[in-house]
C-alpha cells in the first residue's frame, strides 16, 4: 500500500568519517597526475576570524594553507591558484588596507607565503578603483591574470592573461578571466569607466591563441570569475559555459563569483566552484599518459573548516600586524549603545526571521538612507542572515555585521511602476509557498544579498503566487501607489548598477551620490542618537501563507532542526504532505515508498529513481537507465541522474518482491526489490549494495551520509 511516513524517527544515524587528505591516485606506468587546488571568493578571510564577533572562526587562508602543505608533502605536482574576490570582504581588508594601498596587504602577504602559482581578478578587486587595485596586486610574487579586461590604452589590465607552470614535464597553461560587468557595480570610480571589458570566451580564446604560438601546453586550465550560467547577458558573454562552447582546448574550468558550491564531472571538461568565505576549495585531478595526453580529469570540493590553521601563515609579520590592528580597531572604540536587541529570535534555526517580518535592523538602515539622501523611499538588503545589533555597547564590528559592503548611496528618480518592478525582482528570492510547507524557504539560485526590503511604502508579498506577481497593495502616504507617481529612491551604488539602472532606463535617473560610505553614515547616526532604540514600523508583511503553527508534527520537526539533528530546510521547505522519509546528511527528502511484510518483518522499499534524484549533487550521485542489450536496469555511479522526475507512485496492486540483478558500472549486483508501476523500489540494504553507502532504516525513515572523506577532507 502507499505509505506516508508521518512518524518522527527515534533518532538520526550518526556517521563518523575520518579526516583524510588522500594523496593523488597511484599512477600507472608513464602516467602523471597534476593536482590543481583552486580558491575563490575568499573575501579577505586570511586568519579564520570573525571581526564582527571578535572570535575565532572556521576556514580562512590559514586553514587552506594547512591542507595545501599536506598535499605538497605527498605530491610534487600540486598547483595552487585563486579565482578572485580575494582582497575585499573583512574589516581588516576594507577599512584598514584597501583604503591604504601603499601598505603591505595582509591577503597578498599570506598568498605569497602559501606559494600561489597564479591569481585571477574578481569584480571586488576593482572596488577601490584601478590605481589601488594595481598597487595591491603589484605586491604579489605570483602572476595576476586577466585576459579579457583592458585599460584605456588597450593593454591587459594586469599585463598578463595567462601563465605557464611546468610539473614533472607537463606544461600547464593557466588562464584568468573576470566577469565583464565591472562597470555595472563600480562605474565612476578611478579608472573604471575607461576599462574595455570583453567577453569571457573571447579572452580565453585570445590567450589560447598566444599559448599555441608560444609552443602550446599539455593542459589548459581556466579560472573564470563568473558563474557557469549567464548573470546579465543574453549572448553569454558573462557565462563561464560559453568558454567551453568556444574553446574546445580547455581541460578544466574553475568558476567563481556566485558564492555557491558547483561541481560537474558529467561532460568532457570538469567544472568546479568553491563556496565563498574560504571554507572550502576545489580540487582538480588531471591524469596524463606517457605521451602527455589527458586520460582523466575530475573535480571535487574539499572542506577545510575543521582543519587547524597554519601558524606559520599567522606569524607572517604583515598578517600578524594586520590582525592585531583590526581587533584593536573593532574593540577599542565604542561608537554608541543599543537600548535593546534589534533582531528577533529565529523560530527555526537558520531561517532568518529578518526575512519573514520587518525588523529594527532594516528599518534603521533604510531610515538613515532616506534621511541622508532626502528620499521618499529606500531599499536595502539583510546581507547576512544573522545580522543584528545587540543590547549594550556597539563597536565597528557591529556596524560591519549589519552592513558588510563598502557601498555609497545614490538618490534616484523612479516611478511607481518602476518601483513595483524593482520590488518584484527583489522578492523572487522566496520560494512559492505550497500547502503543507512548515516554513518559508528561499530560492537557491537567488542569493540573499540580492533581496532588498523597502521603507517609505507599505506593501504585501503574496507567496502563494509565482515570482513576478507577488507584490500587492502598495501604499504611499496612505494612498495606493500610482504607476505614474514620481518618487526619489535611496539605494546603494551596487544595487543601482546591478538592477535598478536597467529598470529606470539608465544613469540619467541618478541625481546624487554620497561622498560617505553607508557604513560611515551608520556610525554618524549612532554618535548623534546614542543610545539608539530599536523601532519597527511593520510596513510590509508576507501573505498567501497558511502555516499551522500549532501542528504537533511541525513542532517536532522544528525541535529536531533547532537541536541540529536535521538540516535547516532553507532552500526547500519540509512539507507535511510529502513522505519525508529519506534523511541525507540531516536533510529531509521524500521518496515514494512501500511498507511490506517480509516473513513477519516490516520492510521498507524506496523507489530507486527517487533516490537518484535525492542524491544528485552528492558524492553518492548515480544515474539509472535501462540497458536494452542486457535487458537490465543499469546504474552508473558518480554521474548525475538526468531523467525526468517521476510523480509520486500510486499504491501497488500486488506484492511484486523478487531478487533483481542490476548492472552497476557494468558489473552485476543482485538486491531484493519491489516492482511497482513499472519502477523498482529497493531497501536501504539494497542501496548499500549498489552504491557502497551506509543507509539504515528505522520506523520507515532511511538515514545515510553522502559525504566522502576524499571529497571533503574533514570528518563528516
N, C-alpha and C positions, 0 to 999 in steps of 0.2 A: 504494500500500500504506500501511497505518498505520505511522507512523514516529515512534518515541520518540527525541527528540533528546537523547541522553545525552552527546554530545560537549561538552566545555567550549570555549567560543568563544575565538578567538585574541585578541580584545580587545573592549572595550566602547566603542561610539561616544561620543566626547566632543562634546557640542553646546554651543557658547558662545552665550549670548544677551546682547545689550546691555542694560545697565541703562537703565531708562526710567521716567519719570513722565509719562505721557501726559496732556495736558490734556483737559478734557471734550470730547466729540464736538461737531463744528461743528453748531450748532443751525440748523434750518430757520427760515424767516421767522416771527417771532412766537413761536418756541419758547424755553423756558427750561429749562436743566438745573441741578438742585440736586445737589451732591455732599456726602454726609454721611460723614464718617470716624468710625468707632467703635472705641474702645479698650475692653478688658475684661480683668479678671483680670491686670492688670499687676503686682500683688502687690509694690508698693514699689520696682520696678526703675526708678529715676529715671536714674541715671548711666550704666547699662550696665556694671556692675561686679559681680564675684563676691567678696563679702567673705569667704566661707568659704575661698576660694583666694587671696585678696589679689591679684587680677589683673583686667585689663580683660575685659569680656565683650561679646557682641553684643547688639543691641537696646537696650531701655530708652526712657524718655520722651525722652531727648536725641536718639535716632535718629528716633523718631516725629516730633519737632519739626522735624527737617530735612525729612522728607517733607511734612509739612503746610505748612511755609513755601514749599516748591517749588510745591505746588498753589495756594496763595493768591496767589502771584506771577503765576499764569497764569489764575486764575479767581476772580472776586469771590464766587461763590455756593458757598463751602465752609463747612460747618458741622462743628464738632468736638464729639463727645460721648464720655462714658465710662459704662460699664455696671457699675461697682462691683468690689469686691475689689481696691481700689486703694491703701489706706493701710497694708496689712499684708503681710508676707512676706519682709522682709530684716532683717538685724541692725540696720541703720540705723533702720528703722521700729519694729520690735517691741521692741527692747531700749533704745533711746535716746529715742524720741519718743512712741510711743503710750502709754507709761507716764508721760509728762510732757506732757499735752495742752495745757498753757498755753504751751509753747514754740512758736515758728513751725515749722510742719510742713513738711519739705522737699518732700513729694509735692504738697501743696496749693500751695506756693510755685511749684513747677515748672508745675503746671497753670494757675495764674494767669498766669504768663509766656507760656504757649502759647496763651492766649486761648480756653479751653474755653467752649462755649456752654451746656453743661449736664452734669450728672453724676447717675447713679442710684446708689443704695446697693446693696452686695453684703452677703452674710452676714458676711464678715470685718470689715466696718466696725463690727460690734457686739461684737467680741472683748473689748474693754476696758470694755464697758458703755455705757449710753445717754449718760451725762453726758460721758464722754471723747469719744465719737463726735460729740456735738453741738458740743463745743468745737473739735474739729479741723475739722469741716465748716463751722463758723462763720467760718473763715479764708478760705473760698472767695469769689472775686469773681464767681462764676457760680452759677446756681441749682442746688441739690441736690434731686433729685426722688425721691419715693416715695409713690405713690398708693394703696398697699394696706396700709400699716402705720401704726397709730395708737398714741399713747401712752395712759397710763392715763386721761387726761382726754378721750379720744376725738378728739384732734387729730392730724392727719398728723404723723408723727414729724419730718419736716424742714420742715413748714409749707407745702410745695408738692408737688403731684403732677404738675404739668405746667408748661411754659413755652412761649412763642411766639417764634419767630425769623423775621424777615422778610428775604428776599433777592430783590432785583430785583422787588419787588412780590408775591412768592409768600409766603404765610403758612404756615410750617412749625410745626406743633404737636409738641412733644417731650414724651413721657410716660415716666415711670420707674416700674417696679415691681420688687419684690425677692421672692425665694423666701420663702414663708410659714413656712419650717421653722426660723427663727432660734432659737426656744426649745428645739429638739432639741439644739442644739450649745452654746448659751450660757446656758441656763436657770440661774438662781441668781445671775447677775451683776447689777450695778447697773442697775435699771430694766427688765430683760429680761422678767421674769415677768409684768409688767403690760401688756406690749405686746399689741395686738389685730392679729394678722397675718391679713389677709384673702386670698382667692383672687386670683391674678394677673389673671384675666379680669375679676373684679368691680372691681378697682382701675382697670383701663384703661377699662371701661365708665363708671364714675363720672367719670373725667377727661374722656372724650369728651362726656359729657352737659354738663359745665361749659363745655367749649370751645365747643360749639354754642350754649349760652346766651350766650356772650360774643362771638358773631359767627362762629364756625366757623373752619376752616382749609382750605387747599388740599391740604396734605399732613399725614397723621397718622403720625408716626414713633414707634415704641415701643421702649424699652430694657427688656428683661426679664432680670433677673439670675437666670436659670433655664435649664435645658436645654429643648430642643424637646419631648422626651418626659417623662412623669412621673418623679419621683425617688422619692417615698414614697407619694404619694396614689393612691387608687383612683378618685377622682372628678375627677382632672385639675386640682385647684386649684393644683398647683405645676408644671404643664406649660405651656410657652410656646405650644404649639399650640392650647391651649384659648382663648387670646386671639383667634386668627384665627377660631375657630368662633363665638365670642360677639360679636365686634366687626368687622363687615364694612367699617367705615370705615377700618381700618388700611391704610396704603400700604406700609409696610416694617417689618420686625421684626428687631431685634438681640437675640440670645440671649447668655448667658454662663454662668459657674458650672461647666460640665462640663470645662473645660480642653482642649477639642478644637476643631479647625477644622471648621466646619459651614457649607456653602454650598448653598442650594436655590433655584434660579430656575425650578423646574418649574411652580409654581402662580401664581395672580394676584398673590400677595404675596411678594416676595423675602425670604428669611430667611438671616441670616448670623451666625456666631460666630467670633471670633478665638481662637486658642490662647493659653494663659496665658503670662506672662513678658515681655510687651511686645516680642515678636519679630515680631509681625505685627498688622495692623489689618484691619477690614472696611471696604470702600468701597461705598457705595450711590450709584448714579447714577439720579436720578429726573427724567424729562423731562415737561414740561407744554406744552400747546399755548397759543395766544394767548388762549384762554378759561380758562386755568389748570386745565384738565382733564389728569389724568395720562395720558400716552400710552405711556410705557415706564418700567419700574422694574427694576433689576437689581443684583446684589451680587457682589462678588468679594473675595478676600483679597489683601493687599499685604504682602509680607515687607519688613522694614526691617533685617534682620540684617546686611546688608553696607553699610548707609548710615553715613556719617560722623556722629558725634554733633554736635549743635548746641552749640558752645562758649558761645554766649550763655546757654543754659539752664544749663550747668555753672557759669557765672560768676554766676548769681543768688546773692546773699550767703547766703541760708538753705540753698541746695543745696550750695554750696561748703563752707560751715562744717560741715554735717551729714556730708558725705562725708569730710572730714578727720578729724572726731571719730570716725567709725565705723572708719576704717582704724587710728587710734591705739588705739581700744578693743579691736580684734581683735588687733593685732600687739604692742601694748605690754605685754601681760600673759601670761606663761607660766603656765598653770594646772596643768601636770604634764607627764609624759612617757610615751611608749609604748615598751615594750621591743622591739616588732616591729609590722609592719603587721597590721591587724585583718581585712582583707578579701582573699580570694584573687583572683588574676587571672581575668578573664573568658576563657573558651575562645573565645567568639565575640564579636566587638566589638558592644557594645550589648545583649547578652543577659546580664543581671546574674547572676553566679554566686551572689550573695547570695539569690536566689530559687530556686536549684536545689539548694542544700545549706545546712545550718546553718552559721552563721558567728559569729566572735567579736564582731562588731558587735551582732548581735541578742541574743546571749547576755548581753552587757554590759548593754544596756538593760533586758532582761527581768529579769535578776538584781537590778539596782538597784530596779526597780519592786516586785519581790516582797519584797525586804528592807524597803524604806521602808513599804510598805503592810501588811506582815505577812500576806502572801497565800500561798496554796498553788500557784496557777498565775498566769501573766502572759501578756499579749498585747500585741504592738507591731508596727508596720509599718516597713519599709525605705522611708522617704518618698522618698528619691532613689535611683535605681538605682546611682549611683556613690558613695554614702555610704561613707566609710572613715575610719579613724584611722591616720595614717602613723607610721612609726617616728620617735622623737625628740620634740622639743618639741611641746606641744599648747597651742593658744590657743582663744579663744572661737569663732573661726571653725570650728574642728574640731568643737566641740560642736554648733554650729548645723548643720553638714554632716550629722551623724548624727541630729539631732532638730530638724527645721525649724520645728515649730509650738510656740507658747507654751501648751501644754496643762498642765492639772493632772491629778492622779492620783486615781482612785477605788478603793475596795475594795468589791466587790460579791458578794453571795451568789448562788451559781449551782449547779445540779445537774449531774451528769454528762451527762444527756441534753441539757440546755440548752447545756453547753459544746460537745458534739459538733455541735449545730445551728449554733452560732456558728462553729465550725471549718469546717463545710461551706460556710457563707455566705462565709467568707474565701477558701477555695481555689477558688471559682468564677472567680477571677482567671485561672486557667490555661485554655488550650485543651485539649481532649481530644487525646491523642497518637494518631496514626494510623500504622500500619506504613509505613515508607518515609520518615517525617519525619527530618530530620537534626538537629533541635533541638526543645527545648521552647519553646512560644510562649504568648502571653498574649492574653486576650480584650480587644479594644479598647474594648468597652462597659463594662469594669470597671477603673477606673484603679488604678494601683499603690498609691496611698495607702490604698486600701480593702483591701489584702491584709495581714493580720496573721499573724505567726508566734508560736508558743506555747512557753513554758517551763513546767516543772513536771510535764508529762506527756510520755510517749513516744508517737509516732504515725506512721502512714504515709499518704501521699497517692497513691492509685492513679489515675494519669492516663489509664489505658485506659478508665476509666468516665466517664460523663457527670457534669456538675456536679450536686451534691446527693447523690451516693452514692460519694464518693471517700475519705472519712476511714475508715481501718481500723486495727485493732489498737491502740486507745488504751489505754495502760497508766499507772497511777498508783501510784507507790511499788512497782513490781514486780508489781502485780496488775491484771487487766483492770478498767478504769474502769466502775463500775456506774452505771446510769441514775439511780438514786435517791441516789447519793452526794452529800453536801453539801460544797461547796468555797468557798474565798474567792478571788476573781479580782481581780488588779490590772490596771486598764485605764484609758486616758485619758478625760477628760471628753467629747471629741468622739466617740470610738467608742462610749462608753456611750449617748450620746444618739442617735446615728445608726443603731445596730444592736442593741447588747446590751440596751438598755432594753426593746425590743419582745419580745425572746426571753425575758427573765426576768420579764416581766409588769408592769414599771413602776418608778417611782422608789423604791418601798419596799425594793427589793433592794439599793440603795446604802446602805452603812452608814458610810462615811467618805470625806472628801475632803481632799486635801493643801492646805496654805496655800502651799507652794512650787510652782513650775513644775517639770516633769520635767527641763527643761534645767538648772535650778539644782541638782537632785539629782545630775545627772551631774557638774557642776562640783565639788560637795562630795565626791563619790566619788573624783574624780581627785586632789583635795588630800590625802585621807586614805590613798590607796593608791598613792602615787607611788613607782616607776613602775608603771603598770598593764600587766598581761600578758595577751595575747590567749589566751583559753581557749574551747574548743568542746566541748560535751557530746554533740553529734550525736544529739539526742533525736528528730529527725524525718528522714524520707527520702522521696524520690519513688520509687514503684514503678509497675509496669504499662507501663514504657517499655523498649524494646529497640533502642537506637541502636547501630549498627555503627560504633564509634569507629575501627576500623581500615580502613574503606572509603576507598579512594583517591579515589573520586568525592566523597565527603563532605569529605575533607581539601582537595580542590581548591576546592570551593565556599567553605569556611571561609577558605582563604587569600585568595580574592578579596574576601570580606566584610571581613576584617581589614585588607586593603590599601585599603579604601574604594572598590573597583571595583564592588561590589554593595551594595545597601541591606541593612541588618540585617533579617532575617526575624522581626521582633518580634511582630507580630500574626497572622502565618500562617507556619508552618514551610515551608521548602523540602522538597519530598517527592520522593524519587528515583524513585517510581513514576509521576510526572507528566511532562508534556512539558518543562517548564522552558525554554520556547523563545521567550518574549516578555519583553524587558527594558525596562521603562518607568521612566525616571529612576533606574536602578540596581536597581529592584525586580524580582524574578523572578516571572513569571506563566506560566500554561500555557494554550495554545490548541490545540485539535485541528488537525492539520496534515497535509499530504501533500507528498511529495517526488516531483516529476515531471521527466522528461527532455524538455526543450523544445529541439529542434534541437541536441542534443548538450550542452546547458547544464542543469545541475541547478537546478531552480526550485522554490521552496518556497511553498506556498499555506496560508493560515491562515483558519480559519473566522471569517467576518465577525461572527457573533453573539458568539463568544467574545471577539473584540477589543472589541466594545461593552461586554461585562461588565468586561473588564480596564481600560478607560478611564473607567469610572464614577468620578465624583468628581474628575476631572482637567479641565484646560482643553480637552481633546480629546474630551470626552464626546459620545456620539451615540446616537440611537435607530435601530433597524432595524424596519421594518414592511413590510407588503405593501399596495401601492396597488391595490385591486381594479379601479378605473375605468381606470387606466393599464396594468394588468397588469404592474407593475414593482415591484422592490424600492425602497423609499423610505427615504432617510436624512435624518434631521433633526439637524443639528449643534447642540451646546450644550444638548442635552436628555439626561437620564439614560436609559439602557436600562431598560425596565420589564418585559420579557417574562421568562418562566421560564428559568433557566439550563439549558442543554442538557447531557445526559450526554456523555462522550467519544464521538467519532464512530467508527463502525465503518469498516473498510478498504473503500475504494471497489472496486466490481467492474469498473469501466472508467474510462478516462481521459475525462472529460467537460469538457475545457477549451475555452472559447469566449469571444468578446467579450461582455461583459454591460453593458448600458446601465441605469444606475440613475437615480433622481431624487434629487438632493442639494439639499435646501432648495428643491425644486421645479424645479431645472434638471437637464437630462440630462448624465450623466457616464459615459463608456464606459471600462471596465477589463477586463483579462484575468481570468477567474475559472474555478474548477473546481467543478462541481456534484457534491456528494457527499451521498447520503442525504437529498436534498431541501433541502440548505443550501449556500449559496455560500461558497467559500473564495477569498481574494484574496491577491495578493502584497504585499510591502512597497511596491512602486511603486504598486500599486492603492490601497492605504490612503492614500498621499501624495496621489494624485489626488482621492480622496474628501474628505479632511479638511484638506489642506494641511499634512500632517505632515512629519516629517523621518526616517522609518523607513528603515533599511538592514538587509540580511540578510547574515550571514556564517556559514557552516557550519550553516545551519538555524536560527540564532538571529536573531530580529528585535529590533533595538535602536532605541529612539526616546526623545525627550524630549516630555513632555506639558506642559511649563511654557510659560507665556505671559508675556512681559515686561510686558504691560499689567496682568496679574493679579498678578504677583509683585513688580514694581517693582525687581527686582535681577537681576544676572547669574545665569543658571541654570547 
